[in-house]
């Protein structure tokens, strides 16, 4: 089959839960294909329906929180398609959306399971080929999104008015401005009044203990001087006894 397939018609969703509508892509598109995936096409299509028409960023978030096992395979294919668009088409990921995604049936592996009475039942191991196509958003949609990202002057004034300073901050600012005005109004030669030292309560603050230092010229008594003093005291006591 030559040319695009019928399920490659680009579709776009303007809202996450809104319907998908056919659009003309912005020009550049890229795709990625995973072949012979060991998952049935039915299970993969359930996941592809969640991201078809979504922008690339939202599609990745959807697959990240999807609980189906096929979401991991689809996520790899989507990241590969985005990388191809950035490398080959030089289109930033913010301007890409999932324009088409589908899963085709692959070869089926046939196995057998033995059953009672010598019978056997068939086991079909399905495979599929997953294709994800990403394209650049249309110019009209890009202009809308750029306008929504840039806030207007009215929105800016509304946010500033809502995020005004608190009353406590206003009080501090007014007090600071009054101090600045008083300093400017004061004469140039005027000096500020000296600060008074705080009074100390003698009861609350005990007096510090002081140690009396010995004089420097006082020499310590040596052993000979001490012995001479004791001898003199003994002689004086003997003279007193004789006199009696």
C-alpha positions in Angstrom: 0.0 0.0 0.0 1.5 3.3 -1.1 0.8 6.7 0.6 -0.5 7.4 4.1 -2.9 4.9 5.6 -6.5 5.8 6.5 -5.7 5.9 10.2 -2.9 8.4 9.7 -5.3 11.3 9.3 -4.0 14.0 11.7 -6.4 14.8 14.6 -6.0 17.3 17.4 -7.7 17.8 20.8 -7.9 21.3 22.1 -8.7 20.0 25.6 -7.7 16.8 27.4 -11.3 15.4 27.5 -12.6 17.1 24.3 -13.3 15.4 21.0 -10.6 15.0 18.4 -11.0 17.0 15.1 -9.2 16.6 11.8 -6.5 19.3 11.3 -3.8 20.1 8.8 -0.4 19.6 10.4 2.1 22.5 10.5 4.4 20.8 8.0 7.1 18.8 9.7 6.2 15.3 11.0 8.2 12.3 12.3 7.3 8.8 13.2 8.6 5.8 15.1 7.7 2.2 14.7 8.1 -0.8 17.1 7.7 -4.1 15.3 6.9 -7.5 16.6 5.9 -6.4 20.1 4.7 -9.3 22.2 1.4 -7.7 23.1 -1.9 -8.0 21.3 -3.0 -5.1 19.2 -6.3 -4.9 21.1 -4.5 -4.1 24.3 -2.2 -1.5 22.7 -5.1 0.3 21.0 -6.7 0.9 24.4 -3.6 2.9 25.4 -3.3 4.7 22.0 -6.8 6.0 22.3 -5.7 8.0 25.4 -2.9 10.0 23.6 -4.3 10.4 20.1 -4.5 14.1 19.3 -2.8 15.2 22.6 0.3 17.4 22.6 3.6 15.6 23.2 4.0 16.8 26.8 0.5 15.8 28.0 0.8 12.5 26.1 3.9 11.6 28.0 2.3 12.5 31.4 -0.7 10.3 30.5 1.4 7.3 29.7 3.5 7.8 32.8 0.5 7.4 35.1 -1.3 4.8 33.0 -1.6 1.5 34.8 -1.7 -0.8 31.7 1.5 -2.7 30.8 1.2 -1.6 27.1 1.8 2.0 28.2 5.5 1.3 28.7 5.9 0.2 25.1 3.9 3.1 23.8 5.9 5.5 25.9 9.2 4.3 24.3 7.8 4.7 20.8 6.5 8.2 21.6 9.8 9.3 23.0 11.6 8.0 19.9 9.2 9.8 17.6 9.8 13.1 19.5 13.6 12.6 19.3 13.3 12.0 15.5 11.3 15.2 15.1 13.9 17.2 17.1 16.9 15.7 15.4 15.7 15.5 11.8 13.1 18.2 11.6 14.6 20.6 14.2 11.2 21.1 15.8 11.1 21.7 19.6 9.1 19.2 21.7 6.8 22.0 22.9 5.4 22.4 19.4 4.6 18.7 18.7 1.4 16.7 19.1 0.4 13.1 18.5 -1.2 13.5 15.1 -1.7 9.7 14.5 -1.0 6.5 16.3 -2.2 2.9 15.6 -1.3 -0.7 16.2 -1.3 -3.3 13.4 -1.6 -7.1 13.8 1.6 -9.0 13.6 2.3 -12.7 13.2 0.7 -14.9 15.7 2.8 -17.6 17.4 0.8 -20.8 17.8 1.4 -23.1 20.7 -0.5 -26.1 22.1 -1.7 -27.1 25.5 -2.5 -30.7 26.4 -6.0 -31.4 27.7 -8.0 -34.4 29.0 -8.7 -37.5 26.9 -5.7 -36.9 24.6 -6.9 -33.6 23.3 -5.0 -30.3 22.8 -6.1 -26.7 22.7 -4.5 -23.9 20.7 -2.6 -21.0 22.4 -2.3 -17.9 20.3 0.6 -15.6 21.3 -0.3 -12.3 19.6 2.2 -9.7 18.3 1.7 -6.2 16.8 3.4 -3.3 15.2 3.0 0.0 17.0 3.3 3.3 15.1 3.3 6.8 16.5 3.3 9.9 14.3 4.1 13.4 15.8 3.6 16.6 13.8 4.0 20.3 14.4 1.0 22.1 15.7 -0.9 24.4 13.3 0.1 28.0 13.3 -3.3 29.1 14.6 -3.0 26.8 17.6 0.6 27.9 18.2 -0.5 31.6 18.3 -3.3 30.8 20.8 -0.9 28.9 23.1 1.8 31.6 22.9 -0.8 34.3 23.7 -2.1 32.2 26.7 1.5 31.9 28.1 2.2 35.6 27.9 0.2 37.4 30.6 -1.4 40.7 29.7 -1.0 44.0 31.5 -4.4 43.7 33.2 -3.6 40.3 34.5 -0.3 41.6 35.9 -2.0 44.5 37.7 -4.6 42.1 39.1 -1.9 39.8 40.5 0.1 42.7 41.9 -3.1 44.1 43.6 -3.9 40.7 45.1 -0.4 40.1 46.3 -0.1 43.4 48.2 2.0 43.9 51.4 0.6 42.9 54.7 -0.5 45.5 57.3 2.6 44.7 59.5 4.9 45.4 56.6 3.1 48.6 55.8 3.6 49.7 59.4 7.3 49.0 59.3 7.7 50.8 56.0 5.9 53.9 57.4 8.0 53.9 60.5 11.2 53.6 58.5 10.2 56.5 56.2 9.4 58.7 59.3 12.9 58.0 60.7 14.5 59.0 57.4 12.4 62.2 57.3 13.4 63.1 60.9 17.1 62.6 60.1 16.9 64.8 57.1 15.0 67.5 59.0 17.6 67.6 61.9 20.3 70.4 61.8 23.7 69.5 60.4 25.6 70.5 63.6 23.3 68.7 66.0 24.7 65.7 67.7 22.8 62.8 69.0 22.2 62.6 72.8 24.6 60.2 74.5 23.1 57.0 75.5 22.7 56.4 79.3 24.2 53.3 80.8 21.6 51.0 82.3 21.5 51.1 86.2 22.5 48.0 87.9 20.6 46.8 91.0 23.1 46.0 93.8 20.9 43.3 95.1 20.4 41.6 91.8 24.1 41.9 90.8 26.5 40.6 93.5 29.8 42.3 94.0 32.8 40.5 92.4 35.2 38.8 94.7 38.7 40.4 94.8 41.9 38.7 95.9 44.5 40.7 97.8 47.9 40.1 96.2 51.0 40.0 98.4 53.6 42.8 97.9 56.3 42.1 95.5 59.2 43.2 97.8 58.1 40.9 100.6 60.5 37.9 100.6 59.3 34.6 102.0 60.9 33.5 105.3 63.6 30.9 104.9 64.3 28.0 107.2 67.3 29.7 109.0 65.3 32.8 109.9 62.5 30.7 111.3 64.9 28.7 113.5 66.5 31.9 114.8 63.1 33.3 115.8 62.3 30.1 117.8 65.7 30.3 119.6 65.1 33.9 120.7 61.6 33.0 122.1 63.1 30.1 124.2 65.8 32.4 125.7 63.3 35.0 126.7 61.1 32.4 128.4 64.1 31.1 130.4 65.0 34.6 131.7 61.5 35.1 132.9 61.6 31.9 134.9 64.9 32.9 136.7 63.5 36.3 137.6 60.6 34.6 139.3 
